[in-house]
Amino acid sequence: MRFSRREIIHLAIATSVLAIAFGGTSPEKFLIILLVLVPTFLFHEILGHKLVAQHFGCEAEFFMFVPGLIIALILGVFSNFLIVAPGYVLISSVVKRKGYYRPLTTSENGMISLAGPAVNIVVGAIMLFLLLFVDLSDFLYTLCYIIAKFSFALAFFNLLPIPPLDGYKIFRWNKAAWIIPLIFSIIGFYLFFS
């Protein structure tokens, strides 16, 4: 996987701003939120969208969304309501393989879009397994609970079939590939938010 210097800076800024928006200025809360953001937000963007896009031969780079980060920071500091739009992986619409170029297909774009929410569902399921079947310390239990809750919420939100969300691109590509992860995300969302 290839990262540009700019991309690393954007990922670091977006993750730090989210940690402040969710955790405030307390160093302990900031570190806990960072531990939550790595397997949820970063894995969604990097192991999901970026890795699959590069697998297909596309250029892919994460860019922070400054207005979204400012809104998240303001709402996180001054209210209990939070809207999160930290950034996106910009994916080229051209596939390059062995010197040959062609347009990205709808199915490839759908699979790239599906990869992010799928990572969140897998992370949430792993955390749920740990919560149910592993004897965890209070700290690890709380951490796994927060990671699972955030993972399922992120998957559910991203699977909504509204442009420019992942769910819109997946829905256009394959209705079954959209509904199955949506059901899993709803189940996970229900378990942690009911």
N, C-alpha and C positions, 0 to 999 in steps of 0.2 A: 504494500500500500504506500502510495506516495503522498507526501504533505508538503505544501509550500510554506515558507516562513510566515507569509501573510495569513494563511489558514490557521496555523498554530496560534498566532496572536489573536485572531478572531475567536477561535474556540476558547482560549483562556479568558478573554474579556467576557464573552457571552456566559460562560460557566460561572465566573466570579460575580457578575451582575445578578444572575439568577440566585446564586447562593446568598447574596445580600438581600435580594427581594424576598426570598423565602425565610431566611434565618435572621435578618436584621444585622446589627453590628456586633453582636456577641460572638467572640472568637470560637467558643464551643459550638454554638449553633451553626456558624459558618462552616466549620469543619464537618459537622454531621451532614449538612445539606450537600457539601461537596461529595461526601461518600454516597449520597443518594443520587446525585446528578450523573456520576460516572456510569453506573449500569443502566440508567434510564435515558437521559438526554444524550450523552455522548455515544453510548452504544447504538442508540436509535439512528443517529446521524452518521456515525463512522462505520460500525459493523453492519449496519443496515444499508442505508442508501449509498454511501460512498463505495464500500467494498463491492457491492453487487454491480454498481455502475461501472467500476473499473474492471470487474470480471467480464462485462460485456464489451469492453474496449472503449468506453466513454471517458472523457475527462470529467472529473468531479471534484468540486472544492466547496468547503463550507464557508459561508459568509454570514457574519452577524448582521442582524436587522436592527439598526440603531434606534429607529422610532419605537419598535417593539420592546427593546431593552429599557428605553427611557420610561415608557408607560409601565412596564413591570416594576421597575425600581420605584417610581413615584407611588404606585398603588401598594406595593409591598411595604413601603415605609409609612404611608399615611392611611392605610385602610386594611381591612381583613379580606377584601376582594382582590383577586389577582388574575390578570390576563397575561398569558405567556406567549410571546412570539419572538424568541431569541434569535432566530436565523434560519438558514436553509442550506441545503447542499445544491449548488448550481451544477446541473448536469448538461453536458453538451448534447445536442441532438444528432451528433454525428458519431458513428461507431468506426473506429480505426482498428483494422486487423491486418497485420503483415503488409503494410503499405497500401491497403485497399480501404477506401472510405465508402460508407453507405449511411442512409438515414437510420436513426433509432426507430425501431418498430413500436407499435402500440403495445404489444405483449411484453417487450423488453422494458418499456417505460412502466407498464403495470407491475412487473416483477420488482423493478427498482423501488417503486412506490410502496409495494407490499412489504419489502424487507424491513423498513423502519418499525412499523407497528408489529410485525412478526417478532422482531427482537424483543420489543416490550412485553409481548404476551409470553414469550419463553422466559424472560427474566422474572416476570410476575409469577409464573407457574413454579419456577425453581424456588422463589422466596416462599410461596405458599406451601410447597413441600417441606421446606426447612421449618416453617412455623408449626406445621402439623406433626412432623415425625422426628424432629431433632431437638434434643434438650439444649436450649440456648440460654446464655446469660441474659439478664434483663436488657442490657445494652444491645446485644445482637438481636434479640427478639424484636425490640423496638425498631432497630435499623432495618431488619428484614420486612417488618410490617410496613414501614414507610416506603421502602423501595417497591414492594408489591403494590401498594395503593397507588403510588405515583405512576408505576409502569402500566397498570391497567387503565388508569385515567388518561394517560398520554396515548395509549393505543386506541381507546374509544374515541377520544377527540379527533385524532388523526384519521380515523376510519370514516368520519362523517363524509357523505358524498357531496361535499361543497367545495367548489374551486377556491383556492389553490391547494386544498388539503389532499393528502395521499389518497383518501377514500374516493375522491372524485375520479382520479386517474385509474384506480383499481376497478371501480364500478364500470367505467367506460370500457375497460379491457375485458373483464370477466366477472360476471355477477356472482358466480359461485366462489371465486377467489376473494371476493369482497365480503360476502355474507358469512362465510365460515369463521374468519378471524373476528368479524364484528360480533358474532355470537359469543366467542370466547372472551372478548373484551367486555361485553355486557355482563357475562357471568362473573368475571373477576371484579368488575366495577361494582356490581351488586353486592358481592361478598364483603368488600371493603368499605362501601359507602352506605349500606343499609343499616 
